[in-house]
Amino acid sequence: MTDESPLKIGFLRPGAGNTHYDEFAAMVPPGVDLDMRELGVLRTALTDFAGRADAIVERAAALTREAGWEGVIVPGAPVEVQNPGLRERLADALGVPFTTALGAGERALRAFGASRILLLTPFDAHMNSLVVPHLTARGFDVQLADLGFGSEQEAVDLDAGVVFDLARGAVEAASGVQALYFQGAVLNPLPVVDAMEREFGLPVIASNPAMLWAVASELGRTFSIADKGRLTREWPPLP
């Protein structure tokens, strides 16, 4: 791979928080040029993303052309679940491989043969009530961790040890799950993913690394990234 130029991948971040994006950016391998841009949909609450598919698709398509992106990442489960048909519209408009947060998570879970999942999010009850049926409709048996967040802002900058403790309690309360799925990057498991996998004996899927794996794989590249979980270390093929 040393003779290949870095992949130019666009990342349309939906929020203005920096900590989890910075940590994710730091794990991106030299073979990827990750171009982070704002989604451009102003919001004061997650529900403000509802019905904004036109603006999202137009911005993604325009930046793909202007920046010469070879692949596109559209993160944010609330973006997708509040804009039905978003994946299909992006597929029609972009002309390059892309992924959404939920799309990548679904593929990562299937790569490990996991259909019974423990879902951990920083979202409130309303947003979880949209995300869970979305995953159920795609064939997953979802157990939602009761983490008690009233807003995703409550999860911003949580200490990694606190995130680990929340996950441990959720695993102890769950039954028969085959994987943990962290959706909503402000609930950041990246510093402790390996430790979770060792203790729980289960794959831990986090949305940002899953999106990197999905798009780079679509573009024919494989990597091995240490210390951020089995998915990006083992780099299984796309299902």
N, C-alpha and C positions, 0 to 999 in steps of 0.2 A: 504493500500500500504506500510505500515511501515515494513512489513515482507518480502518485495521484494527487491532484490539487485538492485542497480542502473543499468540502461541500458547502455551498452557501445556502443556509437555511434561515428563513424568516420566522420570528417568534413574536406574535402579536399579544403582548401581555395585556390583560383586561384591567388590572389595577395598578396603583401607584406604589405599592409596598416594595421594598428593595431587598430585605434580608434573605428571603427564600429564593428570590431570583438570582441574587449574587452567589449564593452557595451552589445553586444549580449551574450557573454559568461557569463556575470554577471547576466543575467536574467534566465539562465538555472536552472531548479529546482534541488533539491538534489537527486531526483530519476533518474537523467541522468548524466552519466560520458561522457562528450563531449571531444573527443580526436582530437584536431586540428592538422592537418598536411598540409604541402605544396602540392599542386597538382603536382609540379615537372615539369611543362611545362614553361620553361623560356620565358619571353616576354618583349618587349619594347612597344608594342601597343596591343590593344584588338584583332586586326586582326591576331596576331601571334598564336592565339588559333586555327585558321582554319586548318582543316585536321589533327588534332592531336588525333583523336579518339583512335588509337591503343595505344598510350602512356598513355592516360587517363584511358582506361579500364584496361590495364595491371597494372598500379600503384594502382588503386582502388581495384582490385582483390587481388594483392599481400599483400597490407596492411590489407585488411579484414581478410585474412588467418593468417598473422603474429601477428596482434594485437587482434584477436578474436572479431572483431566488430560484434555486433548483428544487426546493421543498419548503413547505409551510406548516407551521405549528399554530393552531388556534386553541389556546388553553381556556380553561374555565368551564366547569360543568354547568354553572348557572347560565352561561352564554348559550350553550347548546339546548338544554332542556326547556328554555323559554323561547326558543326559535325553532319549532318543528320543521324538519326538512332541511336544516342547515347543511348537513353533510352533502346531500344531493346537490344543493345549490353551489356549494364550494367546488364540488367535482366538475360541474358544468362550467364554472367561471375561471378556474385557475389554470388548468392544463399542465400542472405539475403534481407530484405526490404531495399529500398533505395528511394531517391528522388533527382530530380534536382530542381533548383530554379524555373524554369517555370512550371514544373510539380506540385510542391507544391502550387504555386500561382494559377494555374488553379483550383486545388481542393478546395483551400480556398475560392475563388470567388464563386464556385458552392455551397459550404456549406452555403453561405449567399444568394443563389438564384440570384446572380448578373451576368448578361450577358452583360450589357451596362456599360463599365468601362472607367475610366479616368486613363490613364497610365502616370506615372511620372518616368523618368529615368535620369541618368547623362550622357547618351551616346550621341555621335555625330549623325549626320543625317544618315550616312551609317549604323551604328549599329541599330539605330531605324528602318531603312528600312528593317531589317531582323527580328527584334523582333515583330513588329506590324503584318506582314503577318502570322507569326507563331501563334500568338494568334487568329487572324481572322480565320485561318484554323481550329481552335479548337472551333469555334462557338461563339466567343466573338465579340461584336460590340465595337471597340476600338476608343476612342478619345485620341490622343496623346497630352499631355501638351507641349506647346512651351516654354521650359525653357531656350533655347539659349546656351546650353553647347556645346563647341567645342571639349571637351575631358572630360572623367570622372574625371580626376585630378582636374578639376575646382570645383568639388563638394566636394572634400575631406576636412573634418574639417569645413564645413560650420556651422555657429551658428544655433542652433535649431530654433531660431526665424526667421532666414532667410528662412529656409526650410518651416516653417509654412507659411510665407508670400508668398513664391512661390506657395505653394499648394492652398492658398486662392485665389490668382489670377487665377490659373488654373481652380478652381471650378467655379469661377465667369464667366469664358469664356466658360465653358462647358455647355452641354445641355442634361438633362434627364439621367445623369449617376446614376448607382446604387451602385457604390463602387469606391474607390481610390485604385490603385495598384502601390506601389513603387517597382520597379525592378531595382536592382543595388544598393548594400548596402552602397556605399560611399555617396549616397544621403540619409542620415540617418534620418528617421522620428521617431525613437524609443522614444526620450525624449518627443515628443509632440503628439504621436498617440492618447492618450485619449482626449487631448484638441481638436484635429482635429475632432474626432468622435462626440464630443459634439457640436462643432460649425457647422459642415457641415451636421450632422444628417445622416451620411453614414459610413459603415464599411471601415476601412483603413487596407489594407493588405500590409505587408512588407515582403520581401522575406525571411530573416533569421528566424523570428519567424514562418512563414508559413512552412518552411522546418522542423523545430523542431516539430511542431504540426503534420505534415504529417507522419514523420518516427515514432515518439513515438506512434501515433495512430495505425499505421500498426503493431506495436509490442504489442498492447493491453493495453497501458497505457493512462491514462487521468490525466491532471494536471489543476490547476487554478493559473495563474500567474497574479498578479495585476499590473496595471499601464502601460501595454504594448499593450493595445487594446483589442477589443472584442474577437478576434480569440483565443488568449491564455488565456483570462480570462474565457470565456464561454466554450471553448474547444468543439465545435460542433463535431458530428460524421463525419467521412469521407463520402463524397457523393459516 
